[in-house]
Each structure stands twice: as C-alpha cells, then as structure tokens.
C-alpha cells in the first residue's frame, strides 16, 4: 500500500517537473511533445533515486551542492532562450524552439530530477522499498508533467505570445530559486 509520506515525497519531487512543464506547454502542445516530456521527466525521476542510492552519501553530497548550480544555469539558459524566441519577429518560433527534443530535453530532465538523486540516498536509509518508491515517484512526475503542460498550453491559447514569455520567465525564476 502507498503511504502518505511516499505520496508527499513523490509530489514534492514532481513540483520542479510540473513548473517546467507549464513553461514548455506554453510553446504549444502535440501528443508527441506531451509524451516526450512526460516520459523523460518520469523516467529520470524514477532512475535518479536509484542512482542516488547507488553512489552513496559522499558522492550525492558533492553532486547535490554543485547540481543546483548546474540545474539553475540550464533552466536559466532555456528560459532566456524561450523569452528571446517569443520576442523575435520570426513567425515560426514554435517550430524552432522545442525543448522536448535533443539536448534541451536531456538538460531539463536532469535539472528537474537532481533533488531525486539525493532523495534516493535518503530513501535507502529509511528502509523503504526503494524500487516501489521510485516507480511511484516516476509515475507521479509523469502525471504532474502532463498536467503542467496542459495548464501551460491553456494559458498560451488565452494569452498568446505573453504566455510564451511567461513560460520563459517561469523557467528563469526557477533557476533563481535553485540558486537560493
């Protein structure tokens, strides 16, 4: 049975994915974009706690300290690029900027799951069934990503270009929060 603590951890770890998905969803939705982002965010949220458990406390501490800086820089770069593209005069900006493909997808997936890496070590110390916990965390992150993308797309349909700028601002603000 799933306990409340596990659900709380899964939701807390999925909040970064949810926030980023709102920004990405503002760029426009296709079934492929929803699948790619949800799948990768869920997959990374599943594997990172396992990796965190495997590499141990010392390595997790080192990665954790520098991981937030790296994640912040990546989110800021993608957010600023989204804002720049939204403000450009080009009409095909939605086709040119797709953070659900290539390196941007990998960078977003890693940056939203760094905290899950460190949580993995903690899960091991708590004596919980780690594999089951990782499955719950991954599924939760995937669902939260889909919901975030739908919210972002709804805002984009209502607000147009302003929602794309807002999405870029959300990613940039998340980068600042990662630094704090």
N, C-alpha and C positions, 0 to 999 in steps of 0.2 A: 504494500500500500504506500502511496505517496504521502509523505507527511508535510505539514505546513512549512517547516524550516526549509525543506528542499524546494518547495514551490517559491518561497520567498527568495532563496538564493538564485533560482533559475530566472525569476522576474528581474531581480537586481542586475544579474549579469546580462540579461537581454535588453536592458534600458539603452545601452550605447547603440546596439543594433537598431532598436526602434527609432531612436533620434536620427541616426544617419539615414535610415530608410525613408523618413519623412522628406529629407532633403533630396534624396535620389528620386523619390516618387514625383517630386515637383517637376522633374525633367520630362515626365511623360511615361506612361506605362504601356508595356506589351506583356503578353503572357510569358515570353522568354525572359524579359527583364525581371519580372516578379520571381520566376523560378530561379534564375541565376543568383540573384542577390539573396533570396530566402534560403536556397540550398547551401550556398557558400557560407553565409553567416551561421546557419545552423550547424553545418559540418565543422567549421572552425571552433564554434562554441562547444561542440562535442569533443573534439580532439585536444584542444588546449588544456583542459583539466587533466587529461590522461598524460600529456607531455609534462605538465607541471608536477604531477605525481612522480613521473619517471626521473626527472632531472634533479629532484631534491631541493632542500631548503636553500642551500647556498647559491646555486645557480638561479633559482627562482627569485631570490632577493636581488641579485645583480641585474637580471633581466627586468624585474619589476621596477627598479629605480630608473633605469635608462629607457625602459619600454614606454613609459608615459610620455617621455620627451619625444621619442620616435613617433609614437602614435599621434601626438599633438602636431608635430611637423607635417605628417602625412595628411591629416584631416584639414589642417590649415591650407596646405597647397591645393588640395582638391576643392575645398570650399572657395578659395580665392579664384581658382580657375573657373568654377561654376558662375561666380559673380561676373567675372570678366567676359565669359561667353554670353551671359544673359544681356549684358550691356552692349555687346558688339552689334554692329549694324547687319551682320550676316543673318539671313533668313533661315539657314539650315543648321542653326546651332544645336538643335536637338539631335540631329544625326551625327554631328561631330563629337559631342560630349556624351559618352555613355559609360558611366562608372561601373556598369555591370559587366564590363569586358576587360580582358587583359590585365595589365599590372595594376590599374586602378582598383579592380575587383579584389585582387590579392591584398593590396595595401589596406583597403577598407576592411577586409575580412580579418586580417591580422590585428589592425589597430583597434577594432571593436571587441577583440577577444583576448587581449593581453591580460585583463583582470581575471579571466577564466583560467589562464595559465597558473597564476598564483593561487587561485581558489582550489585548483587541483591538489596542491600540496596540503592545503587545509582539510580538504575532504578526506585525504588519506589518514591524517592524524585523528580525525573524528571517528574513524572506524565505520564509516558508512559504506554501502555497496557502491563503489566508485563507478563501475560501468553503467549501472542503472541510473545513477545520478547524472552521469554525462549524457545519457540518452534523453532524460527529462530536460536537462539544460539545453541541449541542441534543438529539441523539438520546440521548446518554449521560445528560443531565439528565432527560429524559423517562422513561427506563427507571429511573433511580435514584429518581425521584419515585414511580413506581408501586410499586416495592419498598418504599419507606419507608411509603407509605400502607397497604400490606398488613401490614407489621410493626406499625404503629400500631393498625390495626383488630384484629389478633390480640391485642395487649396489652389493648385495650379489651374484647374479648369475655371475656378471662380475668379482668381486674381491674375491669371496670365503671367506675363513676364515678371511681375512682382513676386510671385511665388518661387520662381527660379532663383531670384536674388535672395529671397528669404531662405531657401534651401542652402544656398552657399553661405549665408550668414550663420545658419544653424550649425553647419559643419565647422566654421571658423570659431564660433563661440564654444563649441565642444572642445576644440583644440585648446582654447584658453583654459577651460575647466580642467582638462587633462593636466595642464601645467600647474594648476593650483592644487 
